Amino acid sequence: MKIVLKNSKIEYLEIFSLLDLDNIHETLKRFSSIKEPLEARIFAVSESISSLQLAKLKTHLNKINVCSLRIYSNNRNTVLSGKSLKIDSVFIKEPDIKKKLLSINSKKKDDILHKGTVRSGERISSNGNLCIIGDVNPGAIVSAKKNIYVWGKLLGIAFAGKSGNKNASIASLYLNPLQLRIADMIAIGPKDKPKNCYPEIAVIDKQTIIIKPHLIENKN
């Protein structure tokens, strides 16, 4: 199941996968600071979702100021469940669902600023740079075509330069990931916790990912 959240002007747009309906609250918590009305679209490909599950999801979506909700699915049971709860539910074929998602993806801004913790099981992907103000917990995956900046602890998996850009980098205030990947280079995170009290950055140097202090140059 994929959920798309956006405002009416598409100034804010995020797509995420909801793998576990039992952890809806944790998944949606990062959107609680958004005060403006949001529109939610649920894309369920070949998934049978009960009215009880949809009711639970609807309750949590209402808590983050979702004013409009629609379901697209090629599963008739899911559509009927939605209609029983008076949710706008549309039956469409699987290829059409994928076309809609592709169209929405094309509207995503290149650079993404995410505020809040990225929790286990969550994924955030950017078509440009990705800046996270918060922690990336173990079990979370963040990726970007360009650079990744984590203003917090990076404890999960990070993949920069996913389009093959070997000049991409991954920076964090506390760099202790499970895995780092830049372009086609992969490195396993260190076993020991960082002893440093300064930001670090991971880059490719001589076909190897290295970690070094992240120093900001003073041009004055």
C-alpha positions as CSV (number, residue, x, y, z in Angstrom):
1,M,0.0,0.0,0.0
2,K,1.3,3.4,-1.0
3,I,0.0,6.6,0.5
4,V,0.4,10.0,-1.2
5,L,0.1,13.2,1.0
6,K,-0.1,16.6,-0.6
7,N,-1.6,20.0,-0.1
8,S,-3.9,21.7,-2.6
9,K,-1.1,23.6,-4.3
10,I,1.2,20.5,-4.5
11,E,3.8,22.6,-2.6
12,Y,4.2,19.7,-0.3
13,L,4.2,16.2,-1.7
14,E,5.4,12.9,-0.2
15,I,4.9,9.3,-1.1
16,F,5.5,6.5,1.4
17,S,4.8,2.8,1.8
18,L,2.7,1.6,4.7
19,L,3.9,-2.0,5.3
20,D,2.5,-2.5,8.7
21,L,-1.0,-1.2,9.6
22,D,-0.3,-1.9,13.3
23,N,2.3,0.9,13.3
24,I,0.2,3.6,11.6
25,H,0.7,6.0,14.5
26,E,4.5,5.8,14.3
27,T,4.5,6.1,10.6
28,L,2.3,9.2,10.5
29,K,3.7,11.0,13.5
30,R,6.3,12.8,11.4
31,F,3.4,14.6,9.6
32,S,1.7,15.9,12.7
33,S,3.5,19.3,12.6
34,I,1.9,20.2,9.2
35,K,-1.0,22.5,10.0
36,E,-2.5,23.0,6.6
37,P,-5.2,20.7,5.2
38,L,-3.8,17.7,3.3
39,E,-5.1,15.4,0.7
40,A,-4.4,11.7,1.0
41,R,-4.5,9.1,-1.8
42,I,-4.2,5.4,-1.1
43,F,-2.9,3.1,-3.8
44,A,-3.5,-0.6,-3.1
45,V,-2.4,-3.0,-5.8
46,S,-3.8,-6.5,-5.4
47,E,-4.3,-5.9,-1.6
48,S,-7.4,-6.9,0.2
49,I,-7.9,-4.3,3.0
50,S,-10.8,-4.7,5.4
51,S,-13.1,-2.0,6.5
52,L,-11.7,-2.3,10.1
53,Q,-8.2,-1.7,8.8
54,L,-9.4,1.3,6.7
55,A,-11.3,2.7,9.6
56,K,-8.2,2.6,11.7
57,L,-6.1,4.3,9.0
58,K,-8.8,6.9,8.4
59,T,-8.8,7.8,12.1
60,H,-5.1,8.4,12.1
61,L,-5.2,10.4,8.9
62,N,-7.8,12.7,10.4
63,K,-5.4,13.4,13.2
64,I,-2.9,14.9,10.8
65,N,-5.5,17.2,9.2
66,V,-6.3,15.1,6.1
67,C,-9.4,16.7,4.6
68,S,-9.7,14.6,1.5
69,L,-9.2,10.8,1.1
70,R,-9.5,8.6,-1.9
71,I,-8.6,5.0,-2.6
72,Y,-7.5,3.5,-5.9
73,S,-7.4,-0.3,-6.0
74,N,-7.7,-3.2,-8.4
75,N,-9.1,-5.3,-5.5
76,R,-12.9,-5.2,-5.3
77,N,-13.0,-6.1,-1.6
78,T,-10.8,-3.1,-0.8
79,V,-13.0,-0.8,-2.9
80,L,-16.2,-2.2,-1.1
81,S,-14.5,-1.7,2.3
82,G,-13.8,1.9,1.4
83,K,-17.3,2.5,0.2
84,S,-18.8,1.1,3.3
85,L,-17.0,3.8,5.3
86,K,-18.1,6.5,2.8
87,I,-14.5,6.8,1.5
88,D,-14.2,7.8,-2.2
89,S,-13.1,4.5,-3.6
90,V,-12.3,3.8,-7.2
91,F,-11.7,0.4,-8.9
92,I,-9.0,0.7,-11.6
93,K,-6.7,-1.8,-13.2
94,E,-3.2,-2.4,-12.0
95,P,-1.5,-0.7,-15.0
96,D,-3.6,2.4,-14.4
97,I,-2.6,2.5,-10.8
98,K,1.1,2.4,-11.7
99,K,0.6,5.2,-14.3
100,K,-1.0,7.4,-11.6
101,L,1.9,6.8,-9.2
102,L,4.4,7.5,-12.0
103,S,2.6,10.7,-12.8
104,I,2.7,11.8,-9.1
105,N,6.4,10.8,-8.8
106,S,7.2,13.1,-11.7
107,K,5.8,16.1,-9.7
108,K,8.0,15.5,-6.7
109,K,10.5,18.2,-6.0
110,D,14.1,17.3,-6.6
111,D,15.4,18.3,-3.2
112,I,13.6,17.2,0.0
113,L,13.7,18.6,3.5
114,H,12.4,16.2,6.1
115,K,11.8,17.3,9.6
116,G,11.5,14.5,12.2
117,T,12.8,11.1,13.0
118,V,12.9,8.5,10.2
119,R,11.8,5.3,12.0
120,S,12.5,1.7,11.4
121,G,10.7,0.4,8.3
122,E,10.3,3.9,6.8
123,R,11.9,4.9,3.5
124,I,12.6,8.4,2.2
125,S,13.9,8.9,-1.3
126,S,14.9,12.1,-3.1
127,N,15.5,12.9,-6.8
128,G,18.0,15.5,-5.7
129,N,19.5,16.3,-2.3
130,L,18.0,14.9,0.9
131,C,18.3,16.9,4.2
132,I,16.9,15.3,7.3
133,I,16.5,17.3,10.5
134,G,16.2,14.5,13.0
135,D,17.6,10.9,13.5
136,V,17.6,8.0,11.0
137,N,16.9,5.0,13.2
138,P,18.2,1.4,12.6
139,G,15.9,-0.3,10.0
140,A,15.2,3.0,8.2
141,I,16.5,3.6,4.6
142,V,17.2,7.0,3.1
143,S,18.4,7.6,-0.4
144,A,19.1,10.4,-2.8
145,K,20.4,10.9,-6.3
146,K,22.7,13.6,-4.9
147,N,23.9,14.2,-1.3
148,I,22.4,13.2,2.0
149,Y,22.6,15.5,5.1
150,V,21.4,14.3,8.5
151,W,21.1,16.9,11.2
152,G,21.0,14.2,13.9
153,K,22.1,10.6,14.2
154,L,22.4,8.4,11.2
155,L,21.9,4.8,12.4
156,G,20.1,3.2,9.5
157,I,21.0,2.7,5.8
158,A,21.9,5.6,3.6
159,F,22.4,5.5,-0.2
160,A,23.7,8.7,-1.9
161,G,24.5,9.1,-5.6
162,K,21.9,6.4,-6.5
163,S,22.0,7.6,-10.1
164,G,25.7,6.7,-10.2
165,N,27.1,10.0,-9.0
166,K,30.5,9.1,-7.3
167,N,30.9,12.7,-6.2
168,A,27.9,12.4,-3.9
169,S,28.4,12.4,-0.1
170,I,26.7,11.5,3.2
171,A,27.1,13.8,6.1
172,S,25.8,13.5,9.7
173,L,26.2,15.0,13.2
174,Y,26.6,11.4,14.4
175,L,27.6,8.9,11.7
176,N,27.1,5.3,12.9
177,P,25.1,3.7,10.1
178,L,24.3,0.0,9.5
179,Q,25.4,0.5,5.8
180,L,26.5,3.3,3.6
181,R,26.4,3.3,-0.2
182,I,27.6,5.9,-2.6
183,A,27.0,5.1,-6.3
184,D,28.2,1.5,-6.7
185,M,30.4,1.5,-3.6
186,I,29.1,-0.1,-0.4
187,A,30.5,0.1,3.2
188,I,29.4,-1.6,6.4
189,G,29.1,0.7,9.4
190,P,31.7,0.6,12.1
191,K,31.2,-1.7,15.1
192,D,32.3,0.9,17.6
193,K,30.3,4.0,18.3
194,P,31.8,7.3,17.1
195,K,34.0,8.9,19.7
196,N,34.1,12.2,17.9
197,C,32.0,15.3,18.9
198,Y,32.0,16.8,15.4
199,P,30.1,16.2,12.2
200,E,31.5,13.6,9.7
201,I,31.1,13.0,6.0
202,A,31.4,9.9,3.9
203,V,32.9,10.2,0.4
204,I,34.5,8.0,-2.2
205,D,38.3,8.2,-2.3
206,K,40.3,5.9,-4.4
207,Q,37.4,3.5,-5.1
208,T,36.7,3.2,-1.3
209,I,34.2,4.9,1.0
210,I,36.0,6.9,3.7
211,I,34.7,8.9,6.6
212,K,36.4,12.1,7.6
213,P,35.6,15.2,9.7
214,H,33.0,17.5,7.9
215,L,34.7,20.9,8.0
216,I,32.9,24.0,6.8
217,E,35.2,26.3,5.0
218,N,35.3,29.9,6.1
219,K,35.5,32.0,3.0
220,N,35.9,35.3,4.9
